[in-house]
Amino acid sequence: MLGEDPSQGAVTVDEPTKVLISRPEEVTHLVCCRDEVWRVAFCGAESHEINMAAERLCAMCVEVVLRVDPRFYERQPILCAKDRLPCPTEHEVNLRVIDEIGP
């Protein structure tokens, strides 16, 4: 993210908010696609990593999503568990991931 340092009159680059990892064997947590910052998962866990290769989801995250919306996994297209609007496409999610990990 770009920002201006008023004392220097120069543009600075902030650190990325997330680190992209590839660990298929690890359990990954779910965040809401609508959250402004992808830091706190549905189960309350906090992370600075995005694991797109994960093959297993946190059972507590899934439980919370299903408590909020029992039909979450049945609908096509998938609707956001929080506001019942269509979730972003895979392409839109990938663009968001790039924003999250980019400087």
KOLGU-4560 file (N, C-alpha, C; in nm, 3 decimals, padded with zeros to 5 digits):
<recs>
<n_xx: 00.085 n_yy: -00.116 n_zz: 00.000 ca_xx: 00.000 ca_yy: 00.000 ca_zz: 00.000 c_xx: 00.090 c_yy: 00.123 c_zz: 00.000 mol: A seq: 1 type: MET>
<n_xx: 00.057 n_yy: 00.221 n_zz: -00.079 ca_xx: 00.137 ca_yy: 00.341 ca_zz: -00.087 c_xx: 00.086 c_yy: 00.446 c_zz: 00.010 mol: A seq: 2 type: LEU>
<n_xx: 00.180 n_yy: 00.520 n_zz: 00.065 ca_xx: 00.144 ca_yy: 00.628 ca_zz: 00.153 c_xx: 00.247 c_yy: 00.738 c_zz: 00.142 mol: A seq: 3 type: GLY>
<n_xx: 00.210 n_yy: 00.859 n_zz: 00.180 ca_xx: 00.303 ca_yy: 00.969 ca_zz: 00.174 c_xx: 00.353 c_yy: 01.000 c_zz: 00.313 mol: A seq: 4 type: GLU>
<n_xx: 00.484 n_yy: 01.020 n_zz: 00.323 ca_xx: 00.547 ca_yy: 01.059 ca_zz: 00.449 c_xx: 00.560 c_yy: 01.210 c_zz: 00.445 mol: A seq: 5 type: ASP>
<n_xx: 00.475 n_yy: 01.283 n_zz: 00.521 ca_xx: 00.475 ca_yy: 01.429 ca_zz: 00.511 c_xx: 00.609 c_yy: 01.491 c_zz: 00.550 mol: A seq: 6 type: PRO>
<n_xx: 00.683 n_yy: 01.429 n_zz: 00.640 ca_xx: 00.810 ca_yy: 01.486 ca_zz: 00.683 c_xx: 00.916 c_yy: 01.475 c_zz: 00.575 mol: A seq: 7 type: SER>
<n_xx: 00.906 n_yy: 01.379 n_zz: 00.487 ca_xx: 01.005 ca_yy: 01.357 ca_zz: 00.383 c_xx: 00.957 c_yy: 01.404 c_zz: 00.246 mol: A seq: 8 type: GLN>
<n_xx: 00.827 n_yy: 01.422 n_zz: 00.231 ca_xx: 00.774 ca_yy: 01.460 ca_zz: 00.102 c_xx: 00.791 c_yy: 01.351 c_zz: -00.002 mol: A seq: 9 type: GLY>
<n_xx: 00.802 n_yy: 01.225 n_zz: 00.044 ca_xx: 00.826 ca_yy: 01.113 ca_zz: -00.047 c_xx: 00.717 c_yy: 01.009 c_zz: -00.029 mol: A seq: 10 type: ALA>
<n_xx: 00.707 n_yy: 00.921 n_zz: -00.126 ca_xx: 00.611 ca_yy: 00.812 ca_zz: -00.120 c_xx: 00.681 c_yy: 00.691 c_zz: -00.059 mol: A seq: 11 type: VAL>
<n_xx: 00.615 n_yy: 00.626 n_zz: 00.038 ca_xx: 00.670 ca_yy: 00.507 ca_zz: 00.103 c_xx: 00.582 c_yy: 00.388 c_zz: 00.072 mol: A seq: 12 type: THR>
<n_xx: 00.638 n_yy: 00.268 n_zz: 00.084 ca_xx: 00.563 ca_yy: 00.145 ca_zz: 00.061 c_xx: 00.549 c_yy: 00.072 c_zz: 00.193 mol: A seq: 13 type: VAL>
<n_xx: 00.424 n_yy: 00.046 n_zz: 00.233 ca_xx: 00.398 ca_yy: -00.028 ca_zz: 00.356 c_xx: 00.425 c_yy: -00.176 c_zz: 00.334 mol: A seq: 14 type: ASP>
<n_xx: 00.442 n_yy: -00.248 n_zz: 00.443 ca_xx: 00.463 ca_yy: -00.392 ca_zz: 00.438 c_xx: 00.333 c_yy: -00.461 c_zz: 00.395 mol: A seq: 15 type: GLU>
<n_xx: 00.343 n_yy: -00.577 n_zz: 00.326 ca_xx: 00.222 ca_yy: -00.652 ca_zz: 00.292 c_xx: 00.152 c_yy: -00.698 c_zz: 00.420 mol: A seq: 16 type: PRO>
<n_xx: 00.021 n_yy: -00.713 n_zz: 00.413 ca_xx: -00.054 ca_yy: -00.755 ca_zz: 00.532 c_xx: -00.052 c_yy: -00.906 c_zz: 00.550 mol: A seq: 17 type: THR>
<n_xx: -00.026 n_yy: -00.980 n_zz: 00.444 ca_xx: -00.029 ca_yy: -01.126 ca_zz: 00.449 c_xx: 00.091 c_yy: -01.187 c_zz: 00.378 mol: A seq: 18 type: LYS>
<n_xx: 00.119 n_yy: -01.313 n_zz: 00.413 ca_xx: 00.222 ca_yy: -01.390 ca_zz: 00.347 c_xx: 00.153 c_yy: -01.509 c_zz: 00.281 mol: A seq: 19 type: VAL>
<n_xx: 00.181 n_yy: -01.532 n_zz: 00.153 ca_xx: 00.124 ca_yy: -01.645 ca_zz: 00.082 c_xx: 00.210 c_yy: -01.767 c_zz: 00.109 mol: A seq: 20 type: LEU>
<n_xx: 00.146 n_yy: -01.876 n_zz: 00.155 ca_xx: 00.217 ca_yy: -02.000 ca_zz: 00.182 c_xx: 00.153 c_yy: -02.113 c_zz: 00.102 mol: A seq: 21 type: ILE>
<n_xx: 00.224 n_yy: -02.224 n_zz: 00.090 ca_xx: 00.171 ca_yy: -02.342 ca_zz: 00.022 c_xx: 00.202 c_yy: -02.464 c_zz: 00.108 mol: A seq: 22 type: SER>
<n_xx: 00.107 n_yy: -02.496 n_zz: 00.196 ca_xx: 00.122 ca_yy: -02.610 ca_zz: 00.287 c_xx: -00.007 c_yy: -02.692 c_zz: 00.284 mol: A seq: 23 type: ARG>
<n_xx: -00.020 n_yy: -02.782 n_zz: 00.185 ca_xx: -00.144 ca_yy: -02.859 ca_zz: 00.171 c_xx: -00.178 c_yy: -02.944 c_zz: 00.292 mol: A seq: 24 type: PRO>
<n_xx: -00.080 n_yy: -02.981 n_zz: 00.371 ca_xx: -00.103 ca_yy: -03.069 ca_zz: 00.485 c_xx: -00.161 c_yy: -02.994 c_zz: 00.606 mol: A seq: 25 type: GLU>
<n_xx: -00.154 n_yy: -02.862 n_zz: 00.606 ca_xx: -00.204 ca_yy: -02.784 ca_zz: 00.720 c_xx: -00.353 c_yy: -02.755 c_zz: 00.708 mol: A seq: 26 type: GLU>
<n_xx: -00.415 n_yy: -02.742 n_zz: 00.822 ca_xx: -00.556 ca_yy: -02.701 ca_zz: 00.828 c_xx: -00.558 c_yy: -02.550 c_zz: 00.809 mol: A seq: 27 type: VAL>
<n_xx: -00.651 n_yy: -02.503 n_zz: 00.727 ca_xx: -00.662 ca_yy: -02.358 ca_zz: 00.706 c_xx: -00.793 c_yy: -02.306 c_zz: 00.761 mol: A seq: 28 type: THR>
<n_xx: -00.792 n_yy: -02.180 n_zz: 00.796 ca_xx: -00.910 ca_yy: -02.115 ca_zz: 00.852 c_xx: -00.985 c_yy: -02.039 c_zz: 00.743 mol: A seq: 29 type: HIS>
<n_xx: -01.112 n_yy: -02.018 n_zz: 00.766 ca_xx: -01.196 ca_yy: -01.944 ca_zz: 00.671 c_xx: -01.217 c_yy: -01.802 c_zz: 00.719 mol: A seq: 30 type: LEU>
<n_xx: -01.204 n_yy: -01.708 n_zz: 00.627 ca_xx: -01.239 ca_yy: -01.568 ca_zz: 00.655 c_xx: -01.353 c_yy: -01.530 c_zz: 00.563 mol: A seq: 31 type: VAL>
<n_xx: -01.425 n_yy: -01.428 n_zz: 00.600 ca_xx: -01.535 ca_yy: -01.381 ca_zz: 00.515 c_xx: -01.478 c_yy: -01.300 c_zz: 00.399 mol: A seq: 32 type: CYS>
<n_xx: -01.527 n_yy: -01.329 n_zz: 00.280 ca_xx: -01.483 ca_yy: -01.257 ca_zz: 00.161 c_xx: -01.509 c_yy: -01.107 c_zz: 00.172 mol: A seq: 33 type: CYS>
<n_xx: -01.603 n_yy: -01.068 n_zz: 00.254 ca_xx: -01.641 ca_yy: -00.928 ca_zz: 00.267 c_xx: -01.559 c_yy: -00.852 c_zz: 00.372 mol: A seq: 34 type: ARG>
<n_xx: -01.487 n_yy: -00.924 n_zz: 00.457 ca_xx: -01.409 ca_yy: -00.856 ca_zz: 00.561 c_xx: -01.307 c_yy: -00.763 c_zz: 00.499 mol: A seq: 35 type: ASP>
<n_xx: -01.296 n_yy: -00.645 n_zz: 00.554 ca_xx: -01.201 ca_yy: -00.546 ca_zz: 00.502 c_xx: -01.058 c_yy: -00.596 c_zz: 00.515 mol: A seq: 36 type: GLU>
<n_xx: -01.028 n_yy: -00.660 n_zz: 00.627 ca_xx: -00.896 ca_yy: -00.719 ca_zz: 00.650 c_xx: -00.915 c_yy: -00.867 c_zz: 00.677 mol: A seq: 37 type: VAL>
<n_xx: -00.839 n_yy: -00.949 n_zz: 00.608 ca_xx: -00.849 ca_yy: -01.095 ca_zz: 00.627 c_xx: -00.752 c_yy: -01.138 c_zz: 00.737 mol: A seq: 38 type: TRP>
<n_xx: -00.784 n_yy: -01.105 n_zz: 00.859 ca_xx: -00.696 ca_yy: -01.141 ca_zz: 00.968 c_xx: -00.762 c_yy: -01.236 c_zz: 01.067 mol: A seq: 39 type: ARG>
<n_xx: -00.890 n_yy: -01.215 n_zz: 01.097 ca_xx: -00.960 ca_yy: -01.298 ca_zz: 01.197 c_xx: -01.056 c_yy: -01.392 c_zz: 01.125 mol: A seq: 40 type: VAL>
<n_xx: -01.038 n_yy: -01.521 n_zz: 01.149 ca_xx: -01.121 ca_yy: -01.623 ca_zz: 01.086 c_xx: -01.256 c_yy: -01.634 c_zz: 01.157 mol: A seq: 41 type: ALA>
<n_xx: -01.346 n_yy: -01.708 n_zz: 01.097 ca_xx: -01.478 ca_yy: -01.730 ca_zz: 01.157 c_xx: -01.467 c_yy: -01.786 c_zz: 01.298 mol: A seq: 42 type: PHE>
<n_xx: -01.367 n_yy: -01.870 n_zz: 01.324 ca_xx: -01.351 ca_yy: -01.933 ca_zz: 01.455 c_xx: -01.282 c_yy: -01.841 c_zz: 01.555 mol: A seq: 43 type: CYS>
<n_xx: -01.233 n_yy: -01.727 n_zz: 01.509 ca_xx: -01.165 ca_yy: -01.632 ca_zz: 01.597 c_xx: -01.013 c_yy: -01.637 c_zz: 01.588 mol: A seq: 44 type: GLY>
<n_xx: -00.959 n_yy: -01.736 n_zz: 01.517 ca_xx: -00.813 ca_yy: -01.747 ca_zz: 01.502 c_xx: -00.762 c_yy: -01.630 c_zz: 01.419 mol: A seq: 45 type: ALA>
<n_xx: -00.645 n_yy: -01.578 n_zz: 01.456 ca_xx: -00.582 ca_yy: -01.470 ca_zz: 01.380 c_xx: -00.462 c_yy: -01.525 c_zz: 01.305 mol: A seq: 46 type: GLU>
<n_xx: -00.440 n_yy: -01.474 n_zz: 01.184 ca_xx: -00.328 ca_yy: -01.521 ca_zz: 01.103 c_xx: -00.281 c_yy: -01.411 c_zz: 01.009 mol: A seq: 47 type: SER>
<n_xx: -00.154 n_yy: -01.419 n_zz: 00.975 ca_xx: -00.095 ca_yy: -01.329 ca_zz: 00.876 c_xx: -00.056 c_yy: -01.408 c_zz: 00.751 mol: A seq: 48 type: HIS>
<n_xx: -00.114 n_yy: -01.527 n_zz: 00.736 ca_xx: -00.082 ca_yy: -01.613 ca_zz: 00.622 c_xx: -00.208 c_yy: -01.645 c_zz: 00.542 mol: A seq: 49 type: GLU>
<n_xx: -00.188 n_yy: -01.668 n_zz: 00.412 ca_xx: -00.293 ca_yy: -01.718 ca_zz: 00.324 c_xx: -00.241 c_yy: -01.848 c_zz: 00.266 mol: A seq: 50 type: ILE>
<n_xx: -00.313 n_yy: -01.957 n_zz: 00.291 ca_xx: -00.271 ca_yy: -02.089 ca_zz: 00.245 c_xx: -00.369 c_yy: -02.139 c_zz: 00.140 mol: A seq: 51 type: ASN>
<n_xx: -00.341 n_yy: -02.106 n_zz: 00.014 ca_xx: -00.430 ca_yy: -02.143 ca_zz: -00.096 c_xx: -00.420 c_yy: -02.292 c_zz: -00.129 mol: A seq: 52 type: MET>
<n_xx: -00.318 n_yy: -02.361 n_zz: -00.079 ca_xx: -00.298 ca_yy: -02.502 ca_zz: -00.110 c_xx: -00.362 c_yy: -02.596 c_zz: -00.008 mol: A seq: 53 type: ALA>
<n_xx: -00.417 n_yy: -02.542 n_zz: 00.098 ca_xx: -00.472 ca_yy: -02.625 ca_zz: 00.205 c_xx: -00.581 c_yy: -02.717 c_zz: 00.153 mol: A seq: 54 type: ALA>
<n_xx: -00.581 n_yy: -02.838 n_zz: 00.202 ca_xx: -00.681 ca_yy: -02.937 ca_zz: 00.163 c_xx: -00.782 c_yy: -02.964 c_zz: 00.273 mol: A seq: 55 type: GLU>
<n_xx: -00.756 n_yy: -02.911 n_zz: 00.393 ca_xx: -00.847 ca_yy: -02.931 ca_zz: 00.506 c_xx: -00.885 c_yy: -02.797 c_zz: 00.567 mol: A seq: 56 type: ARG>
<n_xx: -01.013 n_yy: -02.785 n_zz: 00.602 ca_xx: -01.063 ca_yy: -02.663 ca_zz: 00.662 c_xx: -01.077 c_yy: -02.680 c_zz: 00.813 mol: A seq: 57 type: LEU>
<n_xx: -01.060 n_yy: -02.572 n_zz: 00.885 ca_xx: -01.080 ca_yy: -02.571 ca_zz: 01.029 c_xx: -01.225 c_yy: -02.610 c_zz: 01.060 mol: A seq: 58 type: CYS>
<n_xx: -01.243 n_yy: -02.713 n_zz: 01.142 ca_xx: -01.377 ca_yy: -02.760 ca_zz: 01.175 c_xx: -01.457 c_yy: -02.654 c_zz: 01.250 mol: A seq: 59 type: ALA>
<n_xx: -01.390 n_yy: -02.575 n_zz: 01.333 ca_xx: -01.460 ca_yy: -02.471 ca_zz: 01.407 c_xx: -01.509 c_yy: -02.361 c_zz: 01.312 mol: A seq: 60 type: MET>
<n_xx: -01.429 n_yy: -02.325 n_zz: 01.211 ca_xx: -01.473 ca_yy: -02.226 ca_zz: 01.112 c_xx: -01.596 c_yy: -02.277 c_zz: 01.038 mol: A seq: 61 type: CYS>
<n_xx: -01.592 n_yy: -02.402 n_zz: 00.994 ca_xx: -01.705 ca_yy: -02.461 ca_zz: 00.922 c_xx: -01.828 c_yy: -02.464 c_zz: 01.011 mol: A seq: 62 type: VAL>
<n_xx: -01.810 n_yy: -02.497 n_zz: 01.138 ca_xx: -01.922 ca_yy: -02.501 ca_zz: 01.231 c_xx: -01.987 c_yy: -02.362 c_zz: 01.247 mol: A seq: 63 type: GLU>
<n_xx: -01.906 n_yy: -02.259 n_zz: 01.258 ca_xx: -01.959 ca_yy: -02.123 ca_zz: 01.271 c_xx: -02.035 c_yy: -02.083 c_zz: 01.144 mol: A seq: 64 type: VAL>
<n_xx: -01.976 n_yy: -02.110 n_zz: 01.027 ca_xx: -02.043 ca_yy: -02.077 ca_zz: 00.901 c_xx: -02.178 c_yy: -02.149 c_zz: 00.892 mol: A seq: 65 type: VAL>
<n_xx: -02.181 n_yy: -02.276 n_zz: 00.927 ca_xx: -02.306 ca_yy: -02.352 ca_zz: 00.919 c_xx: -02.407 c_yy: -02.309 c_zz: 01.025 mol: A seq: 66 type: LEU>
<n_xx: -02.361 n_yy: -02.259 n_zz: 01.136 ca_xx: -02.453 ca_yy: -02.207 ca_zz: 01.237 c_xx: -02.520 c_yy: -02.079 c_zz: 01.185 mol: A seq: 67 type: ARG>
<n_xx: -02.442 n_yy: -01.995 n_zz: 01.116 ca_xx: -02.495 ca_yy: -01.871 ca_zz: 01.061 c_xx: -02.584 c_yy: -01.899 c_zz: 00.940 mol: A seq: 68 type: VAL>
<n_xx: -02.542 n_yy: -01.995 n_zz: 00.857 ca_xx: -02.616 ca_yy: -02.029 ca_zz: 00.735 c_xx: -02.609 c_yy: -02.180 c_zz: 00.712 mol: A seq: 69 type: ASP>
<n_xx: -02.707 n_yy: -02.255 n_zz: 00.761 ca_xx: -02.703 ca_yy: -02.402 ca_zz: 00.750 c_xx: -02.697 c_yy: -02.454 c_zz: 00.606 mol: A seq: 70 type: PRO>
<n_xx: -02.738 n_yy: -02.374 n_zz: 00.509 ca_xx: -02.737 ca_yy: -02.420 ca_zz: 00.370 c_xx: -02.618 c_yy: -02.366 c_zz: 00.290 mol: A seq: 71 type: ARG>
<n_xx: -02.519 n_yy: -02.312 n_zz: 00.357 ca_xx: -02.407 ca_yy: -02.246 ca_zz: 00.292 c_xx: -02.344 c_yy: -02.331 c_zz: 00.181 mol: A seq: 72 type: PHE>
<n_xx: -02.317 n_yy: -02.456 n_zz: 00.208 ca_xx: -02.248 ca_yy: -02.542 ca_zz: 00.111 c_xx: -02.342 c_yy: -02.603 c_zz: 00.008 mol: A seq: 73 type: TYR>
<n_xx: -02.472 n_yy: -02.584 n_zz: 00.021 ca_xx: -02.570 ca_yy: -02.641 ca_zz: -00.072 c_xx: -02.600 c_yy: -02.549 c_zz: -00.190 mol: A seq: 74 type: GLU>
<n_xx: -02.582 n_yy: -02.420 n_zz: -00.173 ca_xx: -02.623 ca_yy: -02.323 ca_zz: -00.275 c_xx: -02.520 c_yy: -02.307 c_zz: -00.386 mol: A seq: 75 type: ARG>
<n_xx: -02.572 n_yy: -02.286 n_zz: -00.506 ca_xx: -02.489 ca_yy: -02.248 ca_zz: -00.620 c_xx: -02.556 c_yy: -02.131 c_zz: -00.689 mol: A seq: 76 type: GLN>
<n_xx: -02.497 n_yy: -02.018 n_zz: -00.705 ca_xx: -02.362 ca_yy: -01.989 ca_zz: -00.660 c_xx: -02.357 c_yy: -01.978 c_zz: -00.508 mol: A seq: 77 type: PRO>
<n_xx: -02.236 n_yy: -01.986 n_zz: -00.454 ca_xx: -02.218 ca_yy: -01.975 ca_zz: -00.310 c_xx: -02.253 c_yy: -01.833 c_zz: -00.269 mol: A seq: 78 type: ILE>
<n_xx: -02.331 n_yy: -01.822 n_zz: -00.162 ca_xx: -02.368 ca_yy: -01.691 ca_zz: -00.108 c_xx: -02.292 c_yy: -01.667 c_zz: 00.021 mol: A seq: 79 type: LEU>
<n_xx: -02.257 n_yy: -01.543 n_zz: 00.046 ca_xx: -02.185 ca_yy: -01.505 ca_zz: 00.167 c_xx: -02.268 c_yy: -01.546 c_zz: 00.289 mol: A seq: 80 type: CYS>
<n_xx: -02.202 n_yy: -01.609 n_zz: 00.385 ca_xx: -02.272 ca_yy: -01.654 ca_zz: 00.506 c_xx: -02.323 c_yy: -01.535 c_zz: 00.588 mol: A seq: 81 type: ALA>
<n_xx: -02.261 n_yy: -01.420 n_zz: 00.572 ca_xx: -02.299 ca_yy: -01.305 ca_zz: 00.653 c_xx: -02.412 c_yy: -01.223 c_zz: 00.593 mol: A seq: 82 type: LYS>
<n_xx: -02.407 n_yy: -01.198 n_zz: 00.461 ca_xx: -02.508 ca_yy: -01.109 ca_zz: 00.402 c_xx: -02.591 c_yy: -01.174 c_zz: 00.291 mol: A seq: 83 type: ASP>
<n_xx: -02.565 n_yy: -01.299 n_zz: 00.261 ca_xx: -02.639 ca_yy: -01.378 ca_zz: 00.161 c_xx: -02.631 c_yy: -01.321 c_zz: 00.019 mol: A seq: 84 type: ARG>
<n_xx: -02.530 n_yy: -01.239 n_zz: -00.009 ca_xx: -02.504 ca_yy: -01.192 ca_zz: -00.144 c_xx: -02.402 c_yy: -01.286 c_zz: -00.208 mol: A seq: 85 type: LEU>
<n_xx: -02.399 n_yy: -01.293 n_zz: -00.342 ca_xx: -02.304 ca_yy: -01.385 ca_zz: -00.406 c_xx: -02.159 c_yy: -01.355 c_zz: -00.365 mol: A seq: 86 type: PRO>
<n_xx: -02.086 n_yy: -01.461 n_zz: -00.335 ca_xx: -01.944 ca_yy: -01.446 ca_zz: -00.302 c_xx: -01.869 c_yy: -01.409 c_zz: -00.430 mol: A seq: 87 type: CYS>
<n_xx: -01.752 n_yy: -01.348 n_zz: -00.415 ca_xx: -01.672 ca_yy: -01.313 ca_zz: -00.533 c_xx: -01.634 c_yy: -01.437 c_zz: -00.612 mol: A seq: 88 type: PRO>
<n_xx: -01.606 n_yy: -01.418 n_zz: -00.739 ca_xx: -01.559 ca_yy: -01.528 ca_zz: -00.822 c_xx: -01.418 c_yy: -01.567 c_zz: -00.779 mol: A seq: 89 type: THR>
<n_xx: -01.372 n_yy: -01.682 n_zz: -00.824 ca_xx: -01.236 ca_yy: -01.726 ca_zz: -00.793 c_xx: -01.135 c_yy: -01.623 c_zz: -00.842 mol: A seq: 90 type: GLU>
<n_xx: -01.161 n_yy: -01.566 n_zz: -00.959 ca_xx: -01.072 ca_yy: -01.463 ca_zz: -01.013 c_xx: -01.066 c_yy: -01.341 c_zz: -00.920 mol: A seq: 91 type: HIS>
<n_xx: -01.181 n_yy: -01.296 n_zz: -00.872 ca_xx: -01.185 ca_yy: -01.182 ca_zz: -00.781 c_xx: -01.112 c_yy: -01.212 c_zz: -00.649 mol: A seq: 92 type: GLU>
<n_xx: -01.128 n_yy: -01.335 n_zz: -00.600 ca_xx: -01.056 ca_yy: -01.376 ca_zz: -00.478 c_xx: -00.906 c_yy: -01.374 c_zz: -00.503 mol: A seq: 93 type: VAL>
<n_xx: -00.863 n_yy: -01.425 n_zz: -00.618 ca_xx: -00.720 ca_yy: -01.426 ca_zz: -00.650 c_xx: -00.665 c_yy: -01.284 c_zz: -00.657 mol: A seq: 94 type: ASN>
<n_xx: -00.743 n_yy: -01.190 n_zz: -00.712 ca_xx: -00.699 ca_yy: -01.050 ca_zz: -00.716 c_xx: -00.688 c_yy: -00.994 c_zz: -00.575 mol: A seq: 95 type: LEU>
<n_xx: -00.781 n_yy: -01.032 n_zz: -00.489 ca_xx: -00.776 ca_yy: -00.987 ca_zz: -00.349 c_xx: -00.652 c_yy: -01.044 c_zz: -00.280 mol: A seq: 96 type: ARG>
<n_xx: -00.620 n_yy: -01.170 n_zz: -00.306 ca_xx: -00.500 ca_yy: -01.231 ca_zz: -00.248 c_xx: -00.376 c_yy: -01.153 c_zz: -00.291 mol: A seq: 97 type: VAL>
<n_xx: -00.369 n_yy: -01.118 n_zz: -00.418 ca_xx: -00.255 ca_yy: -01.039 ca_zz: -00.467 c_xx: -00.246 c_yy: -00.908 c_zz: -00.391 mol: A seq: 98 type: ILE>
<n_xx: -00.360 n_yy: -00.842 n_zz: -00.368 ca_xx: -00.360 ca_yy: -00.717 ca_zz: -00.292 c_xx: -00.312 c_yy: -00.739 c_zz: -00.150 mol: A seq: 99 type: ASP>
<n_xx: -00.355 n_yy: -00.850 n_zz: -00.089 ca_xx: -00.319 ca_yy: -00.880 ca_zz: 00.050 c_xx: -00.170 c_yy: -00.908 c_zz: 00.067 mol: A seq: 100 type: GLU>
<n_xx: -00.108 n_yy: -00.972 n_zz: -00.031 ca_xx: 00.033 ca_yy: -01.010 ca_zz: -00.017 c_xx: 00.128 c_yy: -00.911 c_zz: -00.080 mol: A seq: 101 type: ILE>
<n_xx: 00.075 n_yy: -00.823 n_zz: -00.164 ca_xx: 00.161 ca_yy: -00.726 ca_zz: -00.234 c_xx: 00.206 c_yy: -00.613 c_zz: -00.146 mol: A seq: 102 type: GLY>
<n_xx: 00.315 n_yy: -00.550 n_zz: -00.183 ca_xx: 00.364 ca_yy: -00.436 ca_zz: -00.105 c_xx: 00.276 c_yy: -00.314 c_zz: -00.124 mol: A seq: 103 type: PRO>
</recs>
